[in-house]
Amino acid sequence: MQTKRGAVQMLTSIDKLIGRSVEAIAAFLVLTEVVLLMSGIVARYALHSPLTWSDELASLLFLWLAMFGAVVALRRGEHMRMSSLVNRMKPNTAALFEAIAVIAALAFLLLIIVPAYDSAENDAIMTLPATGVSMLWRTAALPVGAALMAVTAVVRLATTVKPSTAFKALLVCIAIGGVLFLARTNLADLGSLNLLVFFVLLMGGAVLAGVPIAFSFGISTLAYLTLTTSTPSDILVGRMAEGMSHLILLSVPLFVFLGLLIEMTGMAQRLVAFLVALLGHTRGGLSYVLIGAMYLVSGISGSKAADMAAIAPALFPEMRKQGCKPGELVALLSASGAQTETIPPSLVLITIGSVTGVSITALFTGGIVPAIVVGILLCGMVWYRNRNAVNAAVAKADSKTIVRTFIVALPAIFLPFLIRFAVVEGIATATEVSTIGIAYSVLAGLLIYRQFKWKQIVPMLVDAASLSGAILLIIGAATGMAWALTQSGFSDALAQAAQALPGGKWSFLAASIIGFIVLGSVLEGIPAIVLFGPLLFPVAQTVGVHEVHYAMVVILSMGIGLFMPPFGVGYYSACAVGKVNPSDGVGPMSRYAVALFVGVVIIAFVPWFSIGFLK
C-alpha cells in the first residue's frame, strides 16, 4: 500500500514539474509570436525593410506552441469532447467511460511517438531557406509533445481512476483493438465499406463515449491506415504536422489572447454599458443589448467562449432582476453565439481560409452582413416573446448619459474597425492583424481605461495556449483523416453524389444546411470544417455556389448545431458561463432556433448578403 502511494506521489510530482515547465514555455511562445509578428509589420510597413526570417521563425515556433498547448489542455481536461451522454450515466458507468477516454488517447499517443520521431529524423537533412535552421528543430515538436501528453495521460489514469475501473477500461480497449486486428484480412476485402467501420462505427463510438475529438479522429484514422492499407504511420504524422502548422492558424492563439485582454481591460464592459444606456429601458431591452453586445465583441475577440464570458456576467444579473427567466437568458446567449459565428475575426473563418484556400479578406468582408440579417430575426423573436411583458424597470437614460457612455466606449467600438481596416488595406495579414489588436488593447487598458492587471498576463497567455492547443490538435488529426478519406476515393464519391442531386445548387445548399447542422452538434464547428471543407468546397464551386457564400451558409448551419441542445457543446458552454441548469433553456432555445434556421435559409437563397460587398 505504501509502495503504491509512493508511486502515485512520485507521478504527481513529475506531472506538476512537467505542468509548470510546459505552461511557462507555452506562455513564452505566445508572447514571442506576438513580438515576432508585430516586428514584421513594423519592419515592412513603417521601415519599408521586410524581415525575411520573421515568418519562418514564427512558423518554426508555432508547431511547438501547438503541441505544448495541447499538453496543457490535456492536463486541464480542456480538450474538446462530447460529454453529454457520459454526464447522464450513473457514476460508476461514467467513471468507466472516462477511463476508456484516457486509455484511448494514451494508445494513440504511444502509437505515434515512434513514427513522429522517424518523421523528425527524416527532416533533419532539410533546412529552412531564410534562416538555414534544420527542419528537425521544427518537427521535433511532435514526438516531444506526444511523449509529454502520454506521461500526462498515465498520471491522470493513475491518480484519478480506481485500479479496478482502469483495468475494466483497458480490457474494453484491448477487446476492440483485438477484434479489429484479428479481422484485418476480412477488413481489407471490404473495400469502401471499411469507411463505415472506421469512420462511422469506431470514430462515432469514440466520440459518443467521450473520447476527446482530436484523439477520436486520430485513433480511427490510424487504425484504418494500419489495418486496411500499406501506408506507413509516419505519413499520417506528417499530415498532422502540416495541418497544424499553417501560418494562418497562428492567429488562433493570438486572437484568443486578444479576447482575454479585452475582458481584462474593461473594454467589453464599456461596450455593454453604452448599449444598456441606449436600449435598456425598452420592453425586452436588455435582450437587444445582449444581441448587440455579442455582435460587437465577436468582432473583436474571435473566440466564442471569450465572447460569452465577457458579456454574460455584465448583463445576466440585471436581466434576472427584471424578471427574465434563466432558461430565456441562456437560450438567447446561445442563439446570439450561433448568430455571430460569421463575424470577423472568427476562428472558424480563419480555419476555413486555411483548409480550403478561400481568401481570408473575402471571408472577413462577407461575414458581416449575414450576421446582421440573422441578428434582425433574433430581435424579431425577442420582440414577439416580450410583446406583452410589463415595461422594464430600468429608467430611460438621458441624452447626456448616452453620449457619455458612447464616448467612454468609443475606443472599444473602434477596435473591430481597426482590425478590419488593417486587413483590407494590406497593412497586416490575417495572421498578423491580431497583434495590432493586442497592442491597441494594451495601450487602451493602460492609458485610457487605467484597468490593466499585470499579474493576469501570464495566466492569460497560458489560457490562450491551452485553448489553441486543443483546437490545433483537432485540426491536425482532422487533416490526417481528410487525407485518408481522399485517398480512399470517398471525396470523389461525395462529389459525384452532390452533383447528382436534383435541383442543382439549391438542393446542394439545402442538403449542406441539414448536414452541417448535424455535424455542428456532433463535431463542433472547427473539426467539421477541417474534415469536410476540403471535400465540399470544390463541389460547391462545381455546382455554381460562390465559395464565400457557401462558407457563410456552412458556418451559420454549424452554429445552429453547435448551440442546439441536447448535443451542442456550445449550448453547455453558455449554460456554464451563465450558471444556468441546461434543462431550463431547452424550450426557449427551440424557439430561437426557428429564427436562426430561417436566417440560414435566407442567407442561402439570397447570395448578395454574403458576396454583395466583395471587390
C-alpha positions as CSV (number, residue, x, y, z in Angstrom):
1,M,0.0,0.0,0.0
2,Q,2.8,2.4,0.9
3,T,4.7,1.5,-2.3
4,K,1.6,2.3,-4.3
5,R,1.1,5.6,-2.5
6,G,4.7,6.5,-3.1
7,A,4.5,5.7,-6.8
8,V,1.4,7.9,-7.1
9,Q,3.1,10.7,-5.2
10,M,6.1,10.4,-7.5
11,L,4.0,10.5,-10.6
12,T,2.1,13.5,-9.3
13,S,5.4,15.3,-8.6
14,I,6.6,14.6,-12.1
15,D,3.3,15.8,-13.5
16,K,3.5,19.1,-11.6
17,L,7.1,19.6,-12.7
18,I,6.1,19.0,-16.4
19,G,3.0,21.1,-16.0
20,R,4.8,24.2,-14.6
21,S,7.6,23.8,-17.2
22,V,5.2,23.4,-20.2
23,E,2.9,26.2,-19.1
24,A,5.9,28.6,-18.7
25,I,7.3,27.6,-22.2
26,A,3.8,27.9,-23.8
27,A,3.2,31.3,-22.3
28,F,6.7,32.4,-23.5
29,L,6.0,31.1,-27.0
30,V,2.7,33.0,-27.3
31,L,4.4,36.2,-26.2
32,T,7.3,35.5,-28.7
33,E,4.9,35.1,-31.6
34,V,3.2,38.4,-30.8
35,V,6.6,40.1,-30.8
36,L,7.8,38.4,-34.0
37,L,4.6,39.2,-36.0
38,M,4.5,42.8,-34.7
39,S,8.1,43.2,-35.7
40,G,7.3,42.0,-39.2
41,I,4.5,44.6,-39.5
42,V,6.7,47.5,-38.3
43,A,9.7,46.5,-40.4
44,R,7.5,46.1,-43.6
45,Y,5.0,48.9,-43.3
46,A,6.8,51.5,-41.2
47,L,10.5,50.9,-42.1
48,H,10.0,49.5,-45.6
49,S,12.5,46.8,-44.9
50,P,10.8,43.4,-44.6
51,L,12.2,40.8,-42.2
52,T,12.7,37.8,-44.4
53,W,13.2,35.5,-41.5
54,S,10.3,36.5,-39.1
55,D,7.6,34.5,-40.7
56,E,9.9,31.4,-40.9
57,L,10.9,31.6,-37.3
58,A,7.3,32.2,-36.3
59,S,6.3,29.1,-38.2
60,L,9.0,27.0,-36.6
61,L,8.0,28.0,-33.1
62,F,4.3,27.7,-33.9
63,L,4.3,23.9,-34.0
64,W,6.0,23.8,-30.6
65,L,3.3,26.2,-29.3
66,A,0.6,23.9,-30.7
67,M,2.0,20.8,-29.1
68,F,2.8,22.4,-25.7
69,G,-0.7,24.0,-25.7
70,A,-2.2,20.5,-26.3
71,V,-0.2,19.2,-23.3
72,V,-1.6,22.0,-21.1
73,A,-5.1,21.3,-22.4
74,L,-4.8,17.6,-21.6
75,R,-3.6,18.3,-18.1
76,R,-6.6,20.7,-17.6
77,G,-9.1,18.4,-19.2
78,E,-9.9,21.1,-21.8
79,H,-9.7,19.1,-25.0
80,M,-13.0,19.3,-26.9
81,R,-15.2,16.3,-26.4
82,M,-18.8,15.3,-26.5
83,S,-19.6,14.5,-22.8
84,S,-23.4,14.9,-22.8
85,L,-24.1,11.2,-22.9
86,V,-21.4,10.3,-20.3
87,N,-22.7,13.0,-18.0
88,R,-26.2,11.3,-18.0
89,M,-24.7,7.9,-16.9
90,K,-24.6,6.5,-13.4
91,P,-21.4,7.4,-11.5
92,N,-19.7,4.0,-11.9
93,T,-20.5,3.8,-15.6
94,A,-19.5,7.3,-16.2
95,A,-16.1,6.6,-14.4
96,L,-15.6,3.6,-16.7
97,F,-16.1,5.7,-19.8
98,E,-13.9,8.4,-18.5
99,A,-11.1,5.8,-18.1
100,I,-11.8,4.5,-21.6
101,A,-11.4,8.0,-23.0
102,V,-8.0,8.4,-21.2
103,I,-6.7,5.0,-22.4
104,A,-7.9,5.6,-26.0
105,A,-6.0,8.9,-26.0
106,L,-2.9,7.2,-24.4
107,A,-3.0,4.4,-27.0
108,F,-3.0,6.9,-29.9
109,L,-0.1,8.9,-28.4
110,L,2.0,5.8,-27.8
111,L,1.4,4.6,-31.3
112,I,2.5,7.9,-33.0
113,I,5.6,8.6,-30.9
114,V,7.9,6.4,-32.9
115,P,6.5,7.5,-36.4
116,A,6.8,11.1,-35.2
117,Y,10.4,10.5,-34.2
118,D,11.1,8.9,-37.6
119,S,9.5,11.8,-39.4
120,A,11.5,14.3,-37.5
121,E,14.7,12.4,-38.2
122,N,14.0,12.3,-41.9
123,D,13.5,16.1,-41.8
124,A,16.9,16.6,-40.2
125,I,18.7,16.8,-43.6
126,M,16.4,19.7,-44.8
127,T,16.9,23.3,-43.8
128,L,14.7,26.4,-43.7
129,P,15.6,28.7,-46.6
130,A,15.8,32.1,-44.8
131,T,17.4,31.0,-41.5
132,G,19.3,27.9,-42.6
133,V,18.0,26.1,-39.5
134,S,17.4,22.3,-39.7
135,M,13.8,21.3,-40.1
136,L,14.5,18.9,-37.2
137,W,14.1,21.8,-34.8
138,R,10.5,22.2,-36.1
139,T,9.2,18.7,-36.5
140,A,10.8,17.5,-33.2
141,A,7.8,19.2,-31.6
142,L,5.6,16.3,-32.5
143,P,7.4,13.4,-30.8
144,V,8.2,15.6,-27.8
145,G,4.6,16.8,-27.4
146,A,3.2,13.3,-27.9
147,A,5.5,12.0,-25.2
148,L,4.6,14.7,-22.7
149,M,0.9,14.1,-23.3
150,A,1.4,10.4,-22.9
151,V,3.1,11.0,-19.5
152,T,0.2,13.3,-18.5
153,A,-2.4,10.6,-19.5
154,V,-0.6,8.0,-17.4
155,V,-0.5,10.3,-14.4
156,R,-4.2,11.1,-14.8
157,L,-5.1,7.4,-15.1
158,A,-3.0,6.5,-12.0
159,T,-4.2,9.4,-9.8
160,T,-7.9,9.8,-10.7
161,V,-9.1,6.4,-11.7
162,K,-9.7,3.4,-9.4
163,P,-7.5,0.4,-10.4
164,S,-10.5,-1.8,-10.9
165,T,-12.1,0.7,-13.2
166,A,-8.9,1.3,-15.1
167,F,-8.5,-2.5,-15.6
168,K,-12.0,-2.8,-17.0
169,A,-11.5,0.1,-19.3
170,L,-8.2,-1.4,-20.5
171,L,-9.9,-4.7,-21.2
172,V,-12.6,-2.9,-23.3
173,C,-10.0,-1.1,-25.4
174,I,-7.9,-4.3,-25.8
175,A,-11.1,-6.2,-26.9
176,I,-12.0,-3.6,-29.5
177,G,-8.4,-3.4,-30.8
178,G,-8.1,-7.2,-30.8
179,V,-11.3,-7.7,-32.8
180,L,-10.1,-5.2,-35.4
181,F,-6.6,-6.7,-35.6
182,L,-7.9,-10.3,-36.0
183,A,-10.3,-9.2,-38.6
184,R,-7.8,-7.2,-40.6
185,T,-7.7,-9.7,-43.5
186,N,-11.5,-9.6,-43.8
187,L,-11.5,-5.8,-43.5
188,A,-9.1,-5.4,-46.4
189,D,-11.6,-7.2,-48.6
190,L,-14.5,-4.9,-47.7
191,G,-13.2,-2.0,-49.9
192,S,-15.2,1.2,-49.4
193,L,-17.3,-0.4,-46.6
194,N,-14.2,0.0,-44.4
195,L,-15.0,3.7,-44.2
196,L,-18.2,2.8,-42.3
197,V,-16.3,0.5,-39.9
198,F,-13.6,3.0,-39.0
199,F,-15.1,6.5,-39.6
200,V,-18.7,5.8,-38.6
201,L,-18.7,3.0,-36.1
202,L,-15.2,3.3,-34.5
203,M,-14.9,7.1,-34.6
204,G,-18.6,7.7,-33.8
205,G,-18.4,5.3,-30.9
206,A,-15.3,7.0,-29.6
207,V,-16.9,10.5,-29.8
208,L,-20.1,9.3,-28.1
209,A,-18.0,7.6,-25.4
210,G,-16.4,10.9,-24.5
211,V,-13.0,10.4,-26.1
212,P,-11.7,13.9,-27.0
213,I,-12.5,14.6,-30.6
214,A,-8.8,15.0,-31.7
215,F,-8.0,11.5,-30.4
216,S,-11.2,10.0,-31.8
217,F,-10.1,11.3,-35.2
218,G,-6.6,10.2,-34.8
219,I,-7.2,6.6,-33.5
220,S,-9.8,5.9,-36.2
221,T,-7.6,7.2,-39.0
222,L,-4.5,5.3,-37.7
223,A,-6.5,2.1,-37.3
224,Y,-7.8,2.5,-40.9
225,L,-4.4,3.1,-42.4
226,T,-2.7,0.4,-40.4
227,L,-5.2,-2.4,-40.8
228,T,-6.5,-1.9,-44.3
229,T,-3.7,-0.2,-46.3
230,S,0.1,-0.4,-46.6
231,T,0.5,3.3,-45.8
232,P,3.3,4.0,-43.2
233,S,2.2,5.7,-40.0
234,D,4.7,8.5,-40.4
235,I,2.7,9.8,-43.4
236,L,-0.2,10.3,-41.0
237,V,2.1,12.1,-38.6
238,G,3.4,14.3,-41.5
239,R,-0.1,15.2,-42.5
240,M,-1.0,16.1,-38.9
241,A,2.1,18.4,-38.7
242,E,1.1,20.0,-42.0
243,G,-2.4,20.6,-40.8
244,M,-1.3,22.1,-37.5
245,S,1.4,24.4,-38.8
246,H,-0.3,26.6,-41.4
247,L,1.0,30.0,-40.6
248,I,-2.5,31.5,-40.9
249,L,-3.6,29.4,-37.9
250,L,-1.1,31.3,-35.8
251,S,-3.9,33.9,-35.5
252,V,-5.8,31.4,-33.3
253,P,-3.8,31.7,-30.1
254,L,-3.3,35.4,-30.7
255,F,-7.0,36.2,-31.2
256,V,-7.8,34.1,-28.1
257,F,-5.3,36.2,-26.1
258,L,-6.8,39.3,-27.6
259,G,-10.2,38.3,-26.3
260,L,-8.9,37.7,-22.8
261,L,-7.2,41.2,-22.9
262,I,-10.5,42.8,-23.9
263,E,-12.2,41.4,-20.9
264,M,-9.4,42.2,-18.5
265,T,-9.0,45.8,-19.7
266,G,-12.8,46.5,-19.3
267,M,-13.4,47.3,-23.0
268,A,-16.2,44.8,-23.2
269,Q,-17.9,46.2,-20.1
270,R,-17.8,49.7,-21.6
271,L,-19.5,48.4,-24.8
272,V,-22.3,46.8,-22.7
273,A,-22.7,50.0,-20.6
274,F,-23.3,52.1,-23.8
275,L,-25.8,49.6,-25.2
276,V,-27.7,49.5,-21.8
277,A,-27.9,53.2,-21.8
278,L,-29.2,53.2,-25.3
279,L,-31.7,50.3,-25.2
280,G,-32.0,49.1,-21.6
281,H,-35.3,51.0,-20.9
282,T,-37.3,49.4,-23.7
283,R,-39.5,46.3,-23.4
284,G,-37.1,43.4,-23.5
285,G,-34.4,46.0,-23.9
286,L,-31.5,44.1,-22.3
287,S,-32.2,41.2,-24.6
288,Y,-31.5,43.5,-27.5
289,V,-28.4,44.7,-25.7
290,L,-27.2,41.1,-25.4
291,I,-27.6,40.6,-29.1
292,G,-25.8,43.8,-30.0
293,A,-23.0,43.3,-27.4
294,M,-22.3,39.8,-28.8
295,Y,-22.1,41.2,-32.3
296,L,-19.6,43.9,-31.3
297,V,-17.5,41.7,-29.0
298,S,-17.4,38.9,-31.6
299,G,-15.9,41.3,-34.0
300,I,-13.0,41.8,-31.6
301,S,-12.2,38.6,-29.7
302,G,-12.7,35.9,-32.3
303,S,-13.3,33.4,-29.6
304,K,-17.0,32.4,-28.8
305,A,-16.1,31.3,-25.2
306,A,-14.4,34.6,-24.6
307,D,-17.4,36.5,-26.1
308,M,-19.9,34.8,-23.7
309,A,-17.6,35.1,-20.7
310,A,-17.3,38.9,-21.3
311,I,-21.0,39.6,-21.9
312,A,-23.0,37.3,-19.6
313,P,-21.6,38.4,-16.2
314,A,-22.2,42.0,-17.1
315,L,-25.9,41.5,-18.2
316,F,-27.4,38.5,-16.6
317,P,-27.7,39.9,-13.0
318,E,-29.7,42.9,-14.2
319,M,-31.8,40.8,-16.6
320,R,-32.7,38.5,-13.7
321,K,-33.8,41.5,-11.7
322,Q,-36.1,42.5,-14.5
323,G,-37.8,39.0,-14.3
324,C,-36.1,37.3,-17.3
325,K,-36.1,33.6,-16.6
326,P,-32.8,31.7,-16.5
327,G,-33.8,29.5,-19.5
328,E,-34.5,32.5,-21.6
329,L,-31.2,34.0,-20.7
330,V,-29.1,31.0,-21.7
331,A,-31.2,30.4,-24.8
332,L,-30.6,34.0,-26.1
333,L,-26.9,33.8,-25.2
334,S,-26.7,30.6,-27.2
335,A,-28.7,31.9,-30.1
336,S,-26.5,35.1,-30.3
337,G,-23.4,32.9,-30.2
338,A,-24.7,31.0,-33.2
339,Q,-25.6,34.2,-35.0
340,T,-22.2,35.8,-34.6
341,E,-20.1,32.9,-35.9
342,T,-19.5,34.7,-39.2
343,I,-18.3,38.0,-37.7
344,P,-14.6,38.6,-38.3
345,P,-12.1,37.7,-37.0
346,S,-14.0,34.4,-36.2
347,L,-11.7,31.5,-35.7
348,V,-14.0,29.4,-37.9
349,L,-13.5,31.9,-40.8
350,I,-9.7,31.7,-40.3
351,T,-9.9,27.9,-40.3
352,I,-12.0,27.8,-43.5
353,G,-9.4,30.0,-45.2
354,S,-6.6,27.8,-44.0
355,V,-8.0,24.4,-45.2
356,T,-9.8,25.5,-48.3
357,G,-7.7,28.3,-49.7
358,V,-10.5,30.8,-49.7
359,S,-9.3,34.4,-49.3
360,I,-9.4,35.4,-45.6
361,T,-10.0,39.0,-46.5
362,A,-13.0,38.0,-48.6
363,L,-14.4,35.9,-45.8
364,F,-13.9,38.8,-43.3
365,T,-15.8,41.1,-45.7
366,G,-18.6,38.5,-46.5
367,G,-19.3,37.6,-42.8
368,I,-20.6,40.9,-41.6
369,V,-24.0,41.3,-43.3
370,P,-25.2,37.6,-42.8
371,A,-24.8,38.1,-39.0
372,I,-26.8,41.3,-39.2
373,V,-29.6,39.5,-41.1
374,V,-29.8,36.7,-38.5
375,G,-29.5,39.3,-35.7
376,I,-32.5,41.2,-37.0
377,L,-34.5,37.9,-37.0
378,L,-33.4,37.2,-33.4
379,C,-34.5,40.7,-32.4
380,G,-37.9,40.0,-34.1
381,M,-38.2,36.9,-31.9
382,V,-37.2,38.9,-28.8
383,W,-40.0,41.5,-29.7
384,Y,-42.5,38.7,-30.2
385,R,-41.7,37.0,-26.8
386,N,-41.7,40.3,-24.9
387,R,-44.7,42.0,-26.7
388,N,-47.0,41.5,-23.7
389,A,-44.3,42.0,-21.0
390,V,-44.5,44.7,-18.4
391,N,-42.3,47.7,-19.1
392,A,-38.8,47.3,-17.9
393,A,-37.8,48.7,-14.5
394,V,-34.7,50.4,-16.0
395,A,-35.2,54.2,-16.3
396,K,-34.6,55.7,-19.7
397,A,-31.2,57.2,-19.9
398,D,-31.0,60.9,-20.7
399,S,-29.1,62.1,-23.7
400,K,-26.1,63.2,-21.7
401,T,-25.7,59.7,-20.2
402,I,-26.0,58.1,-23.7
403,V,-23.4,60.5,-25.1
404,R,-21.1,60.0,-22.1
405,T,-21.2,56.2,-22.3
406,F,-20.7,56.3,-26.0
407,I,-17.6,58.4,-25.6
408,V,-16.2,56.1,-23.0
409,A,-17.0,53.0,-25.2
410,L,-15.6,54.6,-28.3
411,P,-12.1,53.2,-28.0
412,A,-13.6,49.7,-27.7
413,I,-16.0,50.3,-30.6
414,F,-13.1,51.4,-32.7
415,L,-11.1,48.2,-32.3
416,P,-13.1,45.9,-34.6
417,F,-13.0,48.5,-37.3
418,L,-9.2,48.9,-36.8
419,I,-8.7,45.2,-37.3
420,R,-10.8,45.0,-40.4
421,F,-9.2,48.1,-41.9
422,A,-5.7,46.8,-41.3
423,V,-6.5,43.5,-43.2
424,V,-8.5,45.1,-46.1
425,E,-5.9,47.8,-46.7
426,G,-3.0,45.4,-46.6
427,I,-1.3,46.8,-43.6
428,A,-1.2,43.4,-41.9
429,T,-2.1,39.9,-43.0
430,A,-4.9,37.9,-41.3
431,T,-2.3,36.2,-39.2
432,E,-0.6,39.5,-38.2
433,V,-3.6,41.7,-37.6
434,S,-4.3,40.2,-34.1
435,T,-1.0,41.7,-32.9
436,I,-2.3,45.2,-33.8
437,G,-5.4,44.5,-31.8
438,I,-3.2,43.2,-28.9
439,A,-1.0,46.3,-28.9
440,Y,-4.1,48.6,-29.2
441,S,-5.8,46.8,-26.3
442,V,-2.7,47.1,-24.1
443,L,-2.5,50.8,-24.7
444,A,-6.2,51.3,-24.2
445,G,-6.1,49.4,-20.9
446,L,-3.0,51.3,-19.6
447,L,-3.6,54.8,-20.9
448,I,-7.4,55.2,-21.4
449,Y,-9.3,52.9,-19.1
450,R,-6.5,52.5,-16.5
451,Q,-7.5,48.9,-16.0
452,F,-4.6,46.6,-16.6
453,K,-3.7,43.7,-14.2
454,W,-0.1,42.7,-14.9
455,K,-0.5,39.6,-12.7
456,Q,-3.1,38.1,-15.1
457,I,-0.9,38.3,-18.2
458,V,0.9,35.0,-17.7
459,P,-2.2,33.0,-16.8
460,M,-3.9,34.6,-19.9
461,L,-1.0,33.6,-22.1
462,V,-1.3,30.0,-20.7
463,D,-5.1,30.0,-21.3
464,A,-4.6,31.1,-24.9
465,A,-2.0,28.4,-25.5
466,S,-4.3,25.7,-23.9
467,L,-7.4,26.6,-26.0
468,S,-5.3,26.9,-29.1
469,G,-3.5,23.6,-28.5
470,A,-6.9,21.8,-28.2
471,I,-8.1,23.4,-31.4
472,L,-4.9,22.9,-33.4
473,L,-4.6,19.2,-32.4
474,I,-8.1,18.7,-33.8
475,I,-7.1,20.4,-37.0
476,G,-4.0,18.2,-37.3
477,A,-5.9,15.0,-36.7
478,A,-8.8,16.0,-39.0
479,T,-6.3,16.9,-41.7
480,G,-4.9,13.4,-41.5
481,M,-8.4,12.0,-41.6
482,A,-9.4,14.1,-44.6
483,W,-6.3,12.9,-46.4
484,A,-7.1,9.3,-45.7
485,L,-10.7,9.8,-46.9
486,T,-9.4,11.5,-50.1
487,Q,-7.0,8.6,-50.8
488,S,-9.9,6.1,-50.3
489,G,-11.9,7.7,-53.1
490,F,-14.6,9.0,-50.7
491,S,-14.2,12.6,-51.8
492,D,-14.8,11.7,-55.4
493,A,-17.9,9.7,-54.5
494,L,-19.1,12.5,-52.4
495,A,-18.6,15.0,-55.2
496,Q,-20.5,12.7,-57.6
497,A,-23.4,12.3,-55.2
498,A,-23.6,16.0,-54.6
499,Q,-23.6,16.8,-58.3
500,A,-26.3,14.1,-58.9
501,L,-28.8,15.8,-56.5
502,P,-31.9,17.0,-58.3
503,G,-32.3,20.8,-58.3
504,G,-28.7,21.7,-58.8
505,K,-27.1,24.2,-56.4
506,W,-30.3,24.8,-54.4
507,S,-30.7,21.2,-53.4
508,F,-26.9,21.1,-52.7
509,L,-27.3,24.1,-50.4
510,A,-30.4,22.6,-48.7
511,A,-28.5,19.3,-48.1
512,S,-25.5,21.3,-46.8
513,I,-27.6,23.2,-44.3
514,I,-29.1,20.0,-42.8
515,G,-25.8,18.1,-42.9
516,F,-23.8,20.8,-41.2
517,I,-26.4,21.4,-38.5
518,V,-25.9,17.7,-37.6
519,L,-22.1,17.9,-38.0
520,G,-22.1,21.1,-35.8
521,S,-23.9,19.3,-33.0
522,V,-21.6,16.3,-33.1
523,L,-18.2,17.5,-34.1
524,E,-18.4,21.3,-33.4
525,G,-17.5,23.9,-36.0
526,I,-13.8,23.7,-36.5
527,P,-13.4,19.9,-36.6
528,A,-16.4,19.6,-39.1
529,I,-14.9,22.3,-41.3
530,V,-11.4,20.8,-41.3
531,L,-12.8,17.4,-42.1
532,F,-15.4,18.3,-44.7
533,G,-14.3,21.7,-46.0
534,P,-11.7,20.4,-48.4
535,L,-14.2,17.9,-49.7
536,L,-17.3,20.0,-50.2
537,F,-16.0,23.5,-51.2
538,P,-14.8,22.2,-54.6
539,V,-18.2,20.6,-55.1
540,A,-19.9,23.9,-54.2
541,Q,-17.8,25.7,-56.9
542,T,-18.7,22.9,-59.4
543,V,-22.4,23.3,-58.9
544,G,-22.2,27.1,-59.1
545,V,-22.1,28.3,-55.5
546,H,-19.7,31.1,-54.7
547,E,-17.1,29.9,-52.1
548,V,-17.7,32.8,-49.8
549,H,-21.4,32.4,-50.0
550,Y,-21.1,28.7,-49.2
551,A,-18.8,29.5,-46.3
552,M,-21.5,31.7,-44.7
553,V,-24.2,29.0,-45.2
554,V,-21.9,26.4,-43.7
555,I,-20.8,28.4,-40.7
556,L,-24.3,29.5,-39.7
557,S,-25.7,26.0,-40.1
558,M,-22.9,24.6,-37.9
559,G,-23.7,27.4,-35.4
560,I,-27.2,26.1,-35.0
561,G,-25.9,22.6,-34.3
562,L,-23.2,23.8,-32.0
563,F,-25.6,25.8,-29.8
564,M,-28.6,23.5,-30.0
565,P,-29.4,21.1,-27.2
566,P,-29.2,18.2,-26.4
567,F,-25.8,17.6,-28.1
568,G,-24.5,21.1,-28.9
569,V,-21.3,21.7,-26.9
570,G,-21.7,25.5,-27.3
571,Y,-25.0,25.4,-25.5
572,Y,-23.5,23.7,-22.5
573,S,-20.7,26.3,-22.5
574,A,-23.3,29.0,-22.5
575,C,-25.0,27.3,-19.5
576,A,-21.7,27.1,-17.7
577,V,-20.9,30.8,-18.3
578,G,-24.4,31.9,-17.2
579,K,-24.6,29.4,-14.3
580,V,-27.9,28.0,-15.6
581,N,-29.3,24.5,-15.5
582,P,-29.1,23.1,-19.1
583,S,-32.7,21.7,-18.9
584,D,-34.1,25.2,-18.3
585,G,-33.1,26.5,-21.7
586,V,-34.2,23.7,-23.9
587,G,-37.7,25.1,-24.5
588,P,-36.8,28.7,-25.2
589,M,-33.8,27.6,-27.3
590,S,-36.1,25.7,-29.7
591,R,-38.0,28.9,-30.4
592,Y,-34.8,30.9,-31.1
593,A,-33.6,28.1,-33.3
594,V,-36.5,28.8,-35.6
595,A,-35.2,32.3,-36.1
596,L,-31.7,31.0,-36.7
597,F,-32.9,28.4,-39.2
598,V,-35.0,31.0,-41.1
599,G,-31.9,33.2,-41.2
600,V,-29.7,30.5,-42.7
601,V,-32.3,29.8,-45.4
602,I,-32.5,33.5,-46.3
603,I,-28.7,33.7,-46.4
604,A,-28.6,30.5,-48.6
605,F,-31.1,31.7,-51.1
606,V,-30.0,35.4,-51.3
607,P,-26.3,35.2,-52.1
608,W,-26.0,39.0,-52.2
609,F,-25.9,39.1,-48.4
610,S,-22.6,37.2,-48.5
611,I,-20.9,38.4,-51.6
612,G,-22.5,41.8,-52.3
613,F,-19.7,43.8,-50.9
614,L,-16.8,41.8,-52.3
615,K,-14.5,43.7,-54.6
